[in-house]
Amino acid sequence: MRRRLFAGLALLPLAGLLALTACGKNNTDDKKADKPDDGWVQLFNGKDLAGWVVQPEDKARWSVKDGSIVGEGDVGHLYTERGDYENFDFRIEAMISDGGNSGQYFRTGVKKGFPPGYEAQINATHKDPQRTGSLYGIVPIKEQLHKPDEWFTQEVIADGDHIIIKVNDKVVVDTHDSKYKKGHLAIQQHNEGSVVHVRKAEIKELPPSSAGGK
């Protein structure tokens, strides 16, 4: 879900934030695991939030528990440090609580609250009628594709203006939109009481668009 946009401040690396708040630690070893032979790059190392940042005024609480990223609390987003992702296959394994709401953001900017960019919705039973698999505000999916508190896979393929979303390997969105060209990847924490888990996040980059993007 998106609301009014707010002016953003400088990014705060999650490793530093967690060190200050005693919520985690920054381990950056074992880099060789980041680039498997099949082209997929792991965005989450299963241990800490190295490589991720937050907008410092966001109120979400991020941690790593039992090998999964956990988002709790008020609205906020966990962003990749890199903000120039253009064309890619971006896949996560996630779980959302009953009544919870989250999102898999891509080509997004960084703002307090709800940032500009595309969102592949994560929602099994929240009151918002746009369910998991929706390209939020563009192609709504009303069907419940998984249960709450159940692991599922959501995959976003963005190649130029062509956007495909798959849920558990089923194509649910296949559309064209050119509003956002490049940006960060992000995970959303939507509201107090909602809890999102992400145990895998990976990307396979595709060739850049011939005309480039901004």
C-alpha positions in Angstrom: 0.0 0.0 0.0 1.2 3.5 -0.8 0.5 6.7 1.0 1.7 10.3 0.9 5.4 10.6 0.1 7.8 12.4 2.4 11.1 14.0 1.9 13.9 11.5 2.6 17.1 11.8 4.5 20.5 10.2 4.1 20.5 6.4 4.1 21.6 4.6 7.3 23.4 1.3 6.8 21.6 -1.4 8.7 24.8 -2.9 10.0 25.6 0.4 11.8 22.0 0.9 13.0 21.9 -2.6 14.4 25.2 -2.2 16.1 24.0 1.0 17.8 20.7 -0.6 18.9 22.2 -4.0 19.8 19.8 -5.7 17.3 22.4 -7.4 15.2 26.0 -7.4 13.8 27.7 -6.8 10.6 29.5 -9.8 9.2 30.9 -9.3 5.7 33.0 -12.5 5.2 32.4 -15.4 2.9 31.9 -13.1 -0.2 32.5 -16.1 -2.5 29.0 -17.2 -1.7 27.5 -14.1 -3.3 28.0 -15.1 -6.9 26.9 -18.6 -7.7 27.7 -20.2 -11.1 24.1 -20.0 -12.3 24.2 -16.2 -12.3 22.1 -15.6 -9.1 23.6 -13.3 -6.6 22.4 -13.7 -3.0 21.3 -10.4 -1.4 20.9 -11.9 2.1 23.7 -13.9 3.7 21.4 -15.6 6.3 23.4 -14.1 9.2 22.9 -10.4 9.3 21.8 -7.3 7.4 25.1 -6.5 5.7 24.3 -4.9 2.3 21.0 -3.4 3.4 20.1 0.1 4.6 17.2 2.0 6.0 15.8 5.5 5.8 16.6 6.8 9.3 13.2 8.2 10.1 11.3 5.0 9.2 9.9 3.2 12.3 10.1 -0.4 11.2 12.2 -2.8 13.2 14.5 -5.2 11.3 16.4 -8.1 12.6 17.6 -11.6 11.6 16.1 -14.5 13.4 16.7 -18.2 12.6 18.2 -17.4 9.3 15.4 -15.0 8.1 15.0 -11.3 7.8 12.2 -10.2 10.1 10.2 -7.0 9.7 8.0 -5.7 12.5 6.6 -2.4 13.9 5.4 0.6 12.0 5.9 1.5 8.4 9.4 1.3 6.9 11.5 -0.3 4.2 14.7 -2.3 4.1 16.7 -1.2 1.0 19.6 -2.7 -0.9 22.7 -0.4 -0.7 22.8 -0.4 -4.5 20.3 1.9 -6.1 21.0 1.3 -9.8 19.2 -1.9 -10.5 17.6 -1.7 -13.9 16.7 -5.1 -15.6 16.7 -8.2 -13.5 15.0 -11.3 -12.1 14.4 -10.7 -8.4 13.2 -13.6 -6.3 12.4 -13.9 -2.7 11.1 -16.6 -0.3 8.8 -14.9 2.2 6.1 -15.4 4.8 3.5 -13.0 6.0 1.5 -13.1 9.2 -2.3 -13.4 9.3 -3.7 -9.9 8.7 -0.2 -8.7 7.7 0.9 -6.6 4.7 4.3 -6.2 3.1 5.7 -5.8 -0.4 8.7 -6.6 -2.6 9.8 -3.2 -4.0 11.9 -2.8 -7.1 13.2 0.2 -9.1 12.4 2.2 -6.0 13.7 5.4 -4.5 14.3 6.0 -0.8 11.7 8.1 1.1 10.3 8.2 4.6 7.1 6.2 4.7 6.0 4.8 1.3 8.7 5.4 -1.4 8.2 5.9 -5.1 8.7 2.7 -7.2 7.1 -0.5 -8.1 5.7 -2.9 -5.5 4.9 -6.6 -5.9 2.4 -6.9 -3.1 2.7 -9.4 -0.2 -0.7 -9.9 1.5 -2.7 -13.1 2.2 -5.5 -11.8 4.5 -5.0 -8.1 5.1 -8.0 -5.8 4.6 -6.3 -4.3 1.5 -8.0 -6.3 -1.4 -4.8 -6.3 -3.5 -3.3 -9.7 -2.7 0.2 -11.2 -3.1 1.3 -11.1 -6.7 -0.4 -7.7 -7.4 1.7 -5.1 -9.2 0.4 -2.6 -6.7 -1.9 0.1 -8.1 -1.4 -1.2 -11.6 -2.4 -4.8 -11.9 -4.4 -5.9 -8.8 -4.7 -9.6 -7.9 -7.7 -10.4 -5.8 -7.2 -14.1 -5.4 -5.5 -15.5 -2.3 -2.5 -17.4 -3.7 -1.1 -18.7 -0.4 -2.0 -18.9 3.3 -0.8 -16.6 6.0 2.2 -17.9 8.0 3.2 -20.1 5.0 6.4 -19.8 3.0 6.0 -18.9 -0.7 8.1 -17.7 -3.5 7.5 -14.4 -5.3 9.6 -13.5 -8.4 9.7 -10.2 -10.3 11.2 -10.1 -13.8 11.7 -6.5 -15.0 13.2 -6.1 -18.5 12.7 -2.6 -19.9 9.0 -1.8 -19.6 8.0 -5.5 -19.5 7.1 -6.7 -15.9 6.3 -10.2 -15.0 5.4 -11.4 -11.5 5.3 -15.1 -10.5 3.9 -16.6 -7.3 5.1 -20.1 -6.6 6.3 -20.2 -10.2 2.8 -19.3 -11.6 2.7 -16.1 -13.7 0.1 -13.8 -12.3 1.1 -10.5 -13.9 2.5 -9.9 -17.4 2.3 -6.3 -18.3 4.1 -3.2 -19.6 4.8 0.0 -17.6 7.6 2.5 -18.0 7.2 4.9 -15.1 10.3 3.7 -13.1 13.5 2.8 -14.9 16.1 2.1 -12.1 16.4 2.0 -8.4 16.8 0.1 -5.2 15.3 -3.2 -4.3 13.4 -3.2 -0.9 11.3 -5.2 1.5 8.3 -3.4 3.1 7.1 -3.5 6.7 3.6 -2.0 6.6 2.1 -1.6 10.0 2.3 -2.5 13.7 1.0 -6.0 14.2 2.2 -7.2 10.8 5.2 -9.4 10.6 7.1 -10.4 7.5 9.8 -13.0 7.1 12.2 -13.3 4.2 14.6 -16.3 4.2 16.0 -15.9 0.7 16.5 -12.9 -1.6 18.4 -13.2 -4.8 18.9 -11.4 -8.1 20.0 -12.3 -11.6 20.7 -9.1 -13.6 19.7 -8.8 -17.2 21.3 -6.7 -20.0 20.6 -3.0 -19.7 18.0 -1.4 -21.9 19.4 -0.1 -25.1 18.3 3.5 -24.4 19.4 3.3 -20.8 17.3 4.5 -17.9 17.1 7.1 -15.2 
